[in-house]
């Protein structure tokens, strides 16, 4: 079985959320069965910045579920959505 890179868009509750603290919380909430690849900022509108969190997970059923569950529990996060999934070669 291989691995995939999943991109999860994380939307903060407001533009006032401290991005450096939010990124630190994201890094500490990645489960042991996943690997954080990188976090990119994406300007949305009116000062709101979404975070694209890229993680490497096993290519198996439910591969991103643990990551999604942990990210949705972070304080200051409005919603999350898996936007891309690519197989690693």
N, CA, C and O atoms as a GROMACS GRO file, in nm:
protein
  356
    1UNK      N    1   0.084  -0.118   0.000
    1UNK     CA    2   0.000   0.000   0.000
    1UNK      C    3   0.088   0.124   0.000
    1UNK      O    4   0.192   0.125   0.066
    2UNK      N    5   0.048   0.228  -0.074
    2UNK     CA    6   0.128   0.348  -0.086
    2UNK      C    7   0.084   0.458   0.009
    2UNK      O    8   0.014   0.434   0.107
    3UNK      N    9   0.129   0.577  -0.024
    3UNK     CA   10   0.096   0.694   0.056
    3UNK      C   11   0.036   0.801  -0.035
    3UNK      O   12   0.060   0.802  -0.156
    4UNK      N   13  -0.041   0.889   0.026
    4UNK     CA   14  -0.100   1.001  -0.047
    4UNK      C   15  -0.073   1.130   0.028
    4UNK      O   16  -0.052   1.131   0.150
    5UNK      N   17  -0.073   1.240  -0.047
    5UNK     CA   18  -0.064   1.373   0.012
    5UNK      C   19  -0.204   1.432   0.007
    5UNK      O   20  -0.261   1.447  -0.101
    6UNK      N   21  -0.257   1.464   0.122
    6UNK     CA   22  -0.390   1.525   0.131
    6UNK      C   23  -0.374   1.673   0.165
    6UNK      O   24  -0.297   1.709   0.254
    7UNK      N   25  -0.447   1.757   0.094
    7UNK     CA   26  -0.451   1.900   0.125
    7UNK      C   27  -0.584   1.927   0.193
    7UNK      O   28  -0.691   1.900   0.138
    8UNK      N   29  -0.575   1.982   0.313
    8UNK     CA   30  -0.694   2.011   0.393
    8UNK      C   31  -0.700   2.162   0.414
    8UNK      O   32  -0.610   2.220   0.476
    9UNK      N   33  -0.806   2.224   0.362
    9UNK     CA   34  -0.822   2.369   0.380
    9UNK      C   35  -0.887   2.394   0.514
    9UNK      O   36  -0.994   2.340   0.544
   10UNK      N   37  -0.822   2.475   0.594
   10UNK     CA   38  -0.867   2.506   0.729
   10UNK      C   39  -0.904   2.654   0.732
   10UNK      O   40  -0.821   2.740   0.703
   11UNK      N   41  -1.028   2.684   0.768
   11UNK     CA   42  -1.075   2.821   0.771
   11UNK      C   43  -1.088   2.869   0.916
   11UNK      O   44  -1.163   2.811   0.994
   12UNK      N   45  -1.014   2.975   0.951
   12UNK     CA   46  -1.026   3.030   1.088
   12UNK      C   47  -1.163   3.096   1.108
   12UNK      O   48  -1.231   3.131   1.012
   13UNK      N   49  -1.201   3.114   1.234
   13UNK     CA   50  -1.329   3.176   1.267
   13UNK      C   51  -1.335   3.322   1.227
   13UNK      O   52  -1.441   3.372   1.189
   14UNK      N   53  -1.221   3.392   1.236
   14UNK     CA   54  -1.219   3.535   1.203
   14UNK      C   55  -1.078   3.577   1.162
   14UNK      O   56  -0.982   3.502   1.183
   15UNK      N   57  -1.064   3.696   1.105
   15UNK     CA   58  -0.931   3.746   1.069
   15UNK      C   59  -0.844   3.776   1.191
   15UNK      O   60  -0.723   3.795   1.179
   16UNK      N   61  -0.906   3.780   1.309
   16UNK     CA   62  -0.833   3.814   1.432
   16UNK      C   63  -0.759   3.696   1.493
   16UNK      O   64  -0.686   3.713   1.590
   17UNK      N   65  -0.776   3.576   1.437
   17UNK     CA   66  -0.709   3.457   1.490
   17UNK      C   67  -0.558   3.470   1.467
   17UNK      O   68  -0.515   3.502   1.356
   18UNK      N   69  -0.478   3.446   1.571
   18UNK     CA   70  -0.332   3.452   1.562
   18UNK      C   71  -0.282   3.333   1.480
   18UNK      O   72  -0.290   3.219   1.525
   19UNK      N   73  -0.231   3.360   1.361
   19UNK     CA   74  -0.190   3.253   1.269
   19UNK      C   75  -0.071   3.172   1.322
   19UNK      O   76  -0.066   3.051   1.300
   20UNK      N   77   0.022   3.237   1.388
   20UNK     CA   78   0.138   3.162   1.438
   20UNK      C   79   0.095   3.062   1.546
   20UNK      O   80   0.144   2.950   1.551
   21UNK      N   81   0.002   3.103   1.633
   21UNK     CA   82  -0.048   3.011   1.736
   21UNK      C   83  -0.131   2.900   1.672
   21UNK      O   84  -0.123   2.784   1.714
   22UNK      N   85  -0.210   2.935   1.570
   22UNK     CA   86  -0.292   2.836   1.502
   22UNK      C   87  -0.203   2.732   1.432
   22UNK      O   88  -0.232   2.612   1.437
   23UNK      N   89  -0.096   2.777   1.368
   23UNK     CA   90  -0.004   2.683   1.302
   23UNK      C   91   0.062   2.590   1.404
   23UNK      O   92   0.081   2.472   1.377
   24UNK      N   93   0.098   2.644   1.521
   24UNK     CA   94   0.158   2.561   1.626
   24UNK      C   95   0.059   2.455   1.675
   24UNK      O   96   0.097   2.341   1.699
   25UNK      N   97  -0.068   2.494   1.689
   25UNK     CA   98  -0.170   2.398   1.732
   25UNK      C   99  -0.190   2.290   1.626
   25UNK      O  100  -0.212   2.174   1.660
   26UNK      N  101  -0.184   2.328   1.499
   26UNK     CA  102  -0.198   2.231   1.390
   26UNK      C  103  -0.084   2.130   1.397
   26UNK      O  104  -0.108   2.010   1.388
   27UNK      N  105   0.038   2.179   1.412
   27UNK     CA  106   0.155   2.090   1.417
   27UNK      C  107   0.144   1.991   1.531
   27UNK      O  108   0.181   1.875   1.516
   28UNK      N  109   0.095   2.036   1.645
   28UNK     CA  110   0.088   1.947   1.760
   28UNK      C  111  -0.033   1.852   1.755
   28UNK      O  112  -0.039   1.756   1.831
   29UNK      N  113  -0.128   1.878   1.665
   29UNK     CA  114  -0.247   1.794   1.660
   29UNK      C  115  -0.242   1.688   1.549
   29UNK      O  116  -0.337   1.611   1.533
   30UNK      N  117  -0.134   1.682   1.473
   30UNK     CA  118  -0.122   1.581   1.368
   30UNK      C  119  -0.098   1.446   1.435
   30UNK      O  120  -0.004   1.432   1.513
   31UNK      N  121  -0.182   1.346   1.406
   31UNK     CA  122  -0.166   1.214   1.470
   31UNK      C  123  -0.040   1.141   1.424
   31UNK      O  124   0.020   1.178   1.324
   32UNK      N  125  -0.002   1.039   1.499
   32UNK     CA  126   0.122   0.966   1.471
   32UNK      C  127   0.118   0.890   1.338
   32UNK      O  128   0.223   0.862   1.281
   33UNK      N  129  -0.002   0.858   1.290
   33UNK     CA  130  -0.012   0.784   1.164
   33UNK      C  131  -0.011   0.876   1.041
   33UNK      O  132  -0.037   0.831   0.929
   34UNK      N  133   0.018   1.006   1.062
   34UNK     CA  134   0.026   1.103   0.953
   34UNK      C  135   0.152   1.187   0.971
   34UNK      O  136   0.208   1.195   1.080
   35UNK      N  137   0.195   1.249   0.862
   35UNK     CA  138   0.315   1.334   0.866
   35UNK      C  139   0.279   1.469   0.806
   35UNK      O  140   0.227   1.475   0.694
   36UNK      N  141   0.306   1.577   0.878
   36UNK     CA  142   0.281   1.711   0.827
   36UNK      C  143   0.385   1.744   0.722
   36UNK      O  144   0.505   1.738   0.749
   37UNK      N  145   0.340   1.778   0.602
   37UNK     CA  146   0.432   1.814   0.494
   37UNK      C  147   0.459   1.963   0.496
   37UNK      O  148   0.574   2.005   0.505
   38UNK      N  149   0.353   2.044   0.487
   38UNK     CA  150   0.368   2.189   0.498
   38UNK      C  151   0.234   2.256   0.518
   38UNK      O  152   0.128   2.195   0.500
   39UNK      N  153   0.241   2.384   0.557
   39UNK     CA  154   0.121   2.466   0.576
   39UNK      C  155   0.141   2.592   0.491
   39UNK      O  156   0.240   2.663   0.506
   40UNK      N  157   0.044   2.618   0.403
   40UNK     CA  158   0.050   2.738   0.319
   40UNK      C  159  -0.067   2.829   0.353
   40UNK      O  160  -0.178   2.783   0.381
   41UNK      N  161  -0.041   2.959   0.351
   41UNK     CA  162  -0.146   3.058   0.373
   41UNK      C  163  -0.211   3.094   0.240
   41UNK      O  164  -0.143   3.107   0.138
   42UNK      N  165  -0.343   3.111   0.243
   42UNK     CA  166  -0.418   3.150   0.123
   42UNK      C  167  -0.513   3.263   0.159
   42UNK      O  168  -0.612   3.242   0.230
   43UNK      N  169  -0.484   3.386   0.111
   43UNK     CA  170  -0.575   3.498   0.138
   43UNK      C  171  -0.713   3.469   0.079
   43UNK      O  172  -0.725   3.423  -0.034
   44UNK      N  173  -0.818   3.497   0.158
   44UNK     CA  174  -0.954   3.472   0.112
   44UNK      C  175  -1.023   3.604   0.081
   44UNK      O  176  -1.046   3.635  -0.036
   45UNK      N  177  -1.056   3.682   0.182
   45UNK     CA  178  -1.121   3.812   0.164
   45UNK      C  179  -1.126   3.886   0.296
   45UNK      O  180  -1.131   3.824   0.403
   46UNK      N  181  -1.124   4.018   0.289
   46UNK     CA  182  -1.142   4.103   0.407
   46UNK      C  183  -1.046   4.068   0.520
   46UNK      O  184  -1.083   4.072   0.637
   47UNK      N  185  -0.921   4.034   0.485
   47UNK     CA  186  -0.820   4.003   0.586
   47UNK      C  187  -0.824   3.860   0.637
   47UNK      O  188  -0.739   3.822   0.718
   48UNK      N  189  -0.919   3.780   0.592
   48UNK     CA  190  -0.927   3.641   0.634
   48UNK      C  191  -0.828   3.557   0.553
   48UNK      O  192  -0.822   3.568   0.431
   49UNK      N  193  -0.753   3.474   0.622
   49UNK     CA  194  -0.653   3.389   0.558
   49UNK      C  195  -0.682   3.244   0.592
   49UNK      O  196  -0.688   3.206   0.709
   50UNK      N  197  -0.702   3.162   0.488
   50UNK     CA  198  -0.721   3.019   0.506
   50UNK      C  199  -0.584   2.952   0.510
   50UNK      O  200  -0.487   3.006   0.456
   51UNK      N  201  -0.576   2.836   0.572
   51UNK     CA  202  -0.452   2.759   0.576
   51UNK      C  203  -0.473   2.629   0.500
   51UNK      O  204  -0.569   2.557   0.526
   52UNK      N  205  -0.384   2.600   0.407
   52UNK     CA  206  -0.384   2.473   0.336
   52UNK      C  207  -0.283   2.384   0.405
   52UNK      O  208  -0.162   2.405   0.394
   53UNK      N  209  -0.332   2.284   0.476
   53UNK     CA  210  -0.248   2.194   0.554
   53UNK      C  211  -0.227   2.068   0.469
   53UNK      O  212  -0.322   1.999   0.435
   54UNK      N  213  -0.101   2.040   0.436
   54UNK     CA  214  -0.069   1.922   0.355
   54UNK      C  215  -0.008   1.815   0.444
   54UNK      O  216   0.092   1.838   0.512
   55UNK      N  217  -0.071   1.697   0.442
   55UNK     CA  218  -0.024   1.586   0.524
   55UNK      C  219  -0.007   1.461   0.438
   55UNK      O  220  -0.077   1.442   0.339
   56UNK      N  221   0.088   1.377   0.478
   56UNK     CA  222   0.111   1.249   0.412
   56UNK      C  223   0.047   1.142   0.499
   56UNK      O  224   0.077   1.131   0.618
   57UNK      N  225  -0.042   1.062   0.438
   57UNK     CA  226  -0.111   0.954   0.509
   57UNK      C  227  -0.107   0.828   0.423
   57UNK      O  228  -0.079   0.835   0.303
   58UNK      N  229  -0.136   0.715   0.484
   58UNK     CA  230  -0.143   0.590   0.410
   58UNK      C  231  -0.261   0.592   0.314
   58UNK      O  232  -0.366   0.650   0.344
   59UNK      N  233  -0.243   0.528   0.200
   59UNK     CA  234  -0.349   0.517   0.100
   59UNK      C  235  -0.441   0.402   0.140
   59UNK      O  236  -0.434   0.293   0.084
   60UNK      N  237  -0.526   0.428   0.236
   60UNK     CA  238  -0.620   0.328   0.287
   60UNK      C  239  -0.753   0.396   0.316
   60UNK      O  240  -0.760   0.519   0.324
   61UNK      N  241  -0.855   0.318   0.330
   61UNK     CA  242  -0.986   0.374   0.362
   61UNK      C  243  -0.978   0.452   0.493
   61UNK      O  244  -0.924   0.402   0.592
   62UNK      N  245  -1.031   0.572   0.493
   62UNK     CA  246  -1.030   0.654   0.614
   62UNK      C  247  -0.894   0.712   0.646
   62UNK      O  248  -0.868   0.745   0.761
   63UNK      N  249  -0.807   0.727   0.548
   63UNK     CA  250  -0.671   0.774   0.571
   63UNK      C  251  -0.660   0.911   0.634
   63UNK      O  252  -0.569   0.935   0.713
   64UNK      N  253  -0.752   1.002   0.601
   64UNK     CA  254  -0.744   1.137   0.655
   64UNK      C  255  -0.839   1.161   0.772
   64UNK      O  256  -0.840   1.271   0.828
   65UNK      N  257  -0.917   1.062   0.809
   65UNK     CA  258  -1.019   1.083   0.914
   65UNK      C  259  -0.961   1.130   1.047
   65UNK      O  260  -1.014   1.223   1.108
   66UNK      N  261  -0.853   1.068   1.093
   66UNK     CA  262  -0.792   1.108   1.220
   66UNK      C  263  -0.741   1.252   1.214
   66UNK      O  264  -0.757   1.328   1.308
   67UNK      N  265  -0.680   1.287   1.102
   67UNK     CA  266  -0.628   1.423   1.086
   67UNK      C  267  -0.743   1.523   1.086
   67UNK      O  268  -0.737   1.624   1.156
   68UNK      N  269  -0.847   1.494   1.009
   68UNK     CA  270  -0.963   1.583   1.002
   68UNK      C  271  -1.027   1.601   1.140
   68UNK      O  272  -1.063   1.712   1.178
   69UNK      N  273  -1.042   1.491   1.212
   69UNK     CA  274  -1.104   1.496   1.345
   69UNK      C  275  -1.023   1.585   1.439
   69UNK      O  276  -1.079   1.668   1.510
   70UNK      N  277  -0.890   1.567   1.439
   70UNK     CA  278  -0.805   1.647   1.526
   70UNK      C  279  -0.805   1.794   1.488
   70UNK      O  280  -0.810   1.881   1.575
   71UNK      N  281  -0.800   1.824   1.358
   71UNK     CA  282  -0.798   1.964   1.314
   71UNK      C  283  -0.929   2.035   1.346
   71UNK      O  284  -0.929   2.154   1.378
   72UNK      N  285  -1.040   1.964   1.336
   72UNK     CA  286  -1.170   2.027   1.363
   72UNK      C  287  -1.189   2.060   1.511
   72UNK      O  288  -1.275   2.142   1.545
   73UNK      N  289  -1.111   2.000   1.598
   73UNK     CA  290  -1.120   2.026   1.743
   73UNK      C  291  -1.041   2.149   1.787
   73UNK      O  292  -1.056   2.194   1.901
   74UNK      N  293  -0.959   2.204   1.699
   74UNK     CA  294  -0.873   2.318   1.736
   74UNK      C  295  -0.958   2.442   1.758
   74UNK      O  296  -1.046   2.474   1.677
   75UNK      N  297  -0.932   2.511   1.868
   75UNK     CA  298  -1.003   2.634   1.899
   75UNK      C  299  -0.968   2.741   1.795
   75UNK      O  300  -0.852   2.760   1.762
   76UNK      N  301  -1.069   2.810   1.745
   76UNK     CA  302  -1.048   2.916   1.647
   76UNK      C  303  -1.067   2.871   1.504
   76UNK      O  304  -1.053   2.950   1.411
   77UNK      N  305  -1.099   2.742   1.484
   77UNK     CA  306  -1.120   2.689   1.350
   77UNK      C  307  -1.269   2.686   1.320
   77UNK      O  308  -1.348   2.631   1.397
   78UNK      N  309  -1.307   2.746   1.208
   78UNK     CA  310  -1.447   2.750   1.168
   78UNK      C  311  -1.487   2.620   1.098
   78UNK      O  312  -1.585   2.556   1.137
   79UNK      N  313  -1.412   2.581   0.996
   79UNK     CA  314  -1.440   2.454   0.928
   79UNK      C  315  -1.316   2.404   0.854
   79UNK      O  316  -1.220   2.479   0.834
   80UNK      N  317  -1.320   2.277   0.816
   80UNK     CA  318  -1.211   2.217   0.740
   80UNK      C  319  -1.271   2.139   0.623
   80UNK      O  320  -1.387   2.096   0.627
   81UNK      N  321  -1.189   2.123   0.518
   81UNK     CA  322  -1.236   2.052   0.400
   81UNK      C  323  -1.115   1.993   0.327
   81UNK      O  324  -1.017   2.063   0.303
   82UNK      N  325  -1.124   1.866   0.292
   82UNK     CA  326  -1.019   1.804   0.210
   82UNK      C  327  -1.041   1.854   0.068
   82UNK      O  328  -1.146   1.830   0.009
   83UNK      N  329  -0.941   1.924   0.014
   83UNK     CA  330  -0.955   1.983  -0.119
   83UNK      C  331  -0.877   1.910  -0.226
   83UNK      O  332  -0.904   1.928  -0.344
   84UNK      N  333  -0.781   1.829  -0.186
   84UNK     CA  334  -0.699   1.758  -0.285
   84UNK      C  335  -0.640   1.632  -0.223
   84UNK      O  336  -0.609   1.628  -0.104
   85UNK      N  337  -0.624   1.530  -0.306
   85UNK     CA  338  -0.566   1.404  -0.262
   85UNK      C  339  -0.484   1.350  -0.378
   85UNK      O  340  -0.538   1.324  -0.486
   86UNK      N  341  -0.352   1.332  -0.357
   86UNK     CA  342  -0.263   1.286  -0.463
   86UNK      C  343  -0.176   1.171  -0.414
   86UNK      O  344  -0.120   1.176  -0.305
   87UNK      N  345  -0.165   1.072  -0.496
   87UNK     CA  346  -0.083   0.956  -0.463
   87UNK      C  347   0.066   0.989  -0.480
   87UNK      O  348   0.105   1.053  -0.577
   88UNK      N  349   0.147   0.945  -0.383
   88UNK     CA  350   0.292   0.961  -0.394
   88UNK      C  351   0.348   0.843  -0.472
   88UNK      O  352   0.304   0.729  -0.456
   89UNK      N  353   0.444   0.871  -0.555
   89UNK     CA  354   0.507   0.764  -0.634
   89UNK      C  355   0.644   0.734  -0.579
   89UNK      O  356   0.713   0.647  -0.631
   0.00000   0.00000   0.00000
